[in-house]
Amino acid sequence: MLVLMYKLNPSVRIHLSMKKNFLTFFLMVVSTFCNLSGQNIHGTVIDESGDPLPYVSIYMKGTTTGTTSNSEGYYELKLDQGRHTVVFQFIGYSTVSKVVNIEGEDVEFDVVMKVQSTLLSEVIIAADREDPAYAIIRNAIRMRSYYRDLLTQYSCNVYVKGNQKILKAPEKILGFEIGDLDGLLDSSRQGIVYLSESVSQLHVSQNKYKEVVTSSKISGNDRGYSFNSAHEMEFSFYDNTIELQRQMISPIANNALAYYKYKLEGTFQDDDGRTINQIRVIPKRESDPSFYGTLYVVDGLWNIHSLELGATAASTQVYFVDSLTFSQIYVPIEHPDKWALFSNTISFKLGAFGFELKGLFTGVYSNYSLEPEFPDDFFDANVHVVEPESNERDSIYWAEIRPVPLSVEEKVDYFRKDSIHKVRTDPIYMDSVDRKSNNFKPGNLLGGYNYTRRSKRFYYSFSSPLGAIQFNTVQGYNLGLSFDARKYYDEAETRRLLFGAHMNYGFSEERLRINGYITYRPSRIDLHRITIRGGSSIEQFNDQNPISPFLNSVYSLLNRRNYAKYLDLKKVELSYLTEPTAGIFLNSSVRWENRTPLINNSDLSYFKKDEVVYLSNDPLRPDSFEPSFEEHQALILAINGTVRFKQKYFLYPDRKFFAGNEGPTFRFNYTGAYRVGGSDVGYQKIAMSLEDEWSFGVGGRFHWYVNGGFFFDKKRIEFRDYRHYTTSQIFLMNPSDYLKTFLQLPYYQFSAQDRYFQLHLQHYFDGYILDKVPLFQKLGWSFVAGYKVLKSDDFPLYQEIHLGLNNMGYRIVRLLRMDVVLSFQDGQRDWGVRLGLALN
């Protein structure tokens, strides 16, 4: 849920622009305060000490028409002429209801709210008698699914405002100067990094939904579209679990009594005479996936009246989150028991590497319709649709429509960032800044060089020649240099041309190889991408690159183990990627390859020179130092299809984003090598795979992957064309690769040229087991287990079992995973240890 959208902006040139436009800014602020159509009430909500109360829910009684106060306690509410009862509701405070007469003029109405006084019946709770809260909670648990499913079809309007602000920033990180983040930070090293508003229509029918954004505004980008989403911040505590980093247990979940203690703090009456129970929610264990705070339950109905629940880093396992709080208020919309969410606020504080940040997303839900009619094709794959004109609303429109008034700080930020944006998008200014940043510096030798010409929408970069030095026994030390460029053809930078080249020189081999590519993508809505590649390169026999060049260099130079096996490849390839319909992707390619064998040209290592002999570059005959195959040519057609069942999208006017899918992912591959035009290789292969992830709530996540295939029409198959598996013979791995990787299988020993089948199972317990072990409760580590099996016509059944610890580390740095692996084949057993280091 929590995605930090940092927006870095300039400062020096901007202050002059702000001075010149001060009159515009003054008029904007005045219009914001004064643009009340003559039928509004406005004022400030404070507590008994005179402090403003932020995000108080304010609505017309009996409706869901309303607003909330802003961070300064100020509110505005538009009403029709006549007599209205306005309700002021805030968690922990007594509800205030006032009758207001609207007669064509503004009404200023300040409200003082008092801390909620509750009554607690004189109940003697003996040592063997439970708190009265437990009976209330049991009733709420009993009614949980009823209320979860009560509103199965509705439409409503939703206003969402997101605000994220840096509270503290370090002067340096790892010795590098931070500065003021290009004008983002003020003299106190604070500043708003994200401010955005959106107005949308949320439509729900059974388990389907669609959100249509009609208005969108981002501070500092007058042509941008907000990433706010009412549905994405709609966490329902009527569900058994709430998904954050892990599945969190609702205080009224079916199994909640195993995770919480409850205390009845008192009761009070609402305006309609209903008794509201105020219950303190207390986690039994700090590391459990549970919340703390206050839950308000309507007596007799047993539904949620409101709540303020928080989560800690230990409970969520998101260790850079200092605090996370959910505040929700429900209001009755239809007698006798239909209540709907009216206001929803999610606030958080983060801390990492010396930065401290606070954020808040608040949503106001209004104008519910409980019997909407939807066309048959209304709920499609696009679950979040942003209308093209949504970012064209002016300040007068926003002053009229926004239910939550801007604070002074937010008004200043809008003005300042908009001024920055206007200056920064001026072509003359962009060219002057780009000329300065494009100057070559000595540091570019280590970090690479980037060239920018924003006014022409052209960019290119060179990789660092010093950072690309690797070693293998075929080339010895080798040096790589990459050039990449991109050109955009429209203002939104959606139509683009990418091209580049890679050069590699092996010093022991004394050979230079060059290859390049060019890719054209005409749109970021409809997926069409055509790519041409060609040139000479050195590649592993397994094109999935099971061992990285860096790790191969380390193991070769320090341990004298050269696991990577290479061939020389000259090729020309044309490929086309498209998405003919939602969730179905086709990637077709045709390529001509000339394959040449390679042999070792270097015997260099720093250790074990007299103890270990390097193996040859032949993956099948490691003791043979002759070429491993004859040079040959291959003409190959590959068709790859992917089906993501129930794929969802966020659709913006100029681009489309994946929003996940609700089913498994199926992949199909056809590969055919044709003996025409001088091609030596001839065969056909079909392969299929299926994978998915299942959630077991607090019990963790289960991942599975199955893959199988077969070769036929085999005239000539070279080893390059075999089915090679992703595997590892080295101690260090990347945890993200575990699902589809065998942890102990030799790299090329079981490569198949006939039928094959593999199955991978893996379960992340996400603290379900180790949270109950005292020592591991504090560490925050979690347990993971897996099983893998491989069967082909060429070899006996191979199996692996692995048990490990995940999420290892300290505080926010948790990059490690450690597994013990036991493998079985043909009566033989072997065991090993793998350390996963997450670096991506």
Buried (B, 14 or more C-beta within 10 A) or exposed (E): BBEEEEBEBBBEBBEEBBEEBEEEBEEBBEEBEEBBEEBBBBBBBBBEEEEBBBBBBBBBBEBBBBBBBBBBBBBBBBBEEEEBBBBBBBBBBBBBEEEBEBEEEBBEBEBBBEEBEBEEEEEEEEEEEEBBBBEBBBBBBEBBEEBBEBBEBBBBBBBBBBBBBBBEBEEEEEEEEBEBBBBBBEEEBBBBBBBBBBBBBBBBBEEEBBBBBBBBBBBBBBEBBBBBBBBBBBBEBBBBBBEBBBBBBBBBBBBBBEBBBBBBBBBBEBEEEBBBBBBBBBBEBEBBBBBBBBBBBBBEBBBBBBBBBBBBBBBBBBBBBBBBBBBBBBBBBEEEBBBBBBBBBBBBBBBBEEBBBBBBBBBBBBEBEBEBEBEEEEBEBBBBBBBEEBBEBEBEBBBBBBBBBBBEBBBBBBBBBBBBBBBBBEEEBBBEBBEEEEEEEEEBEEEBBEBBBBBEBBBBBBBBBEEBEBBBBBBBBBBBBBBBBBBBEEEEBBBBBBBBBBBBBBBBBEBEBBBBBBBBBBBBBEBEBBBBBBBBBBBBBBEEEBBBBEBBBBBBBEBBBBBBBBBBBBBEBBBEBBBEEBBBBBBBBBBBBBBBBBBBBBEBBEEEEEEEEBBBBBBBEBEEBEBBBEEBBBBBBBBBBBBBEEBBBBBBBBBBEEBEBEEBBBBBBBBBBBBEEEBBBBBBBBBEBBBBBEBBBBBBBBBBBBBBBBBEEBEBBBBBBBBBBBBBBBEBBBBEBBBBBBBBBBBBEBBBBBBBBBBBBBBBBBBBBBBEEEEBBEBBBBBBBBBBBBBBEBBEEBBBBBEBBBBBBEEBEBEBBBBBBBBBBEEEEEEBEBBBEBEE
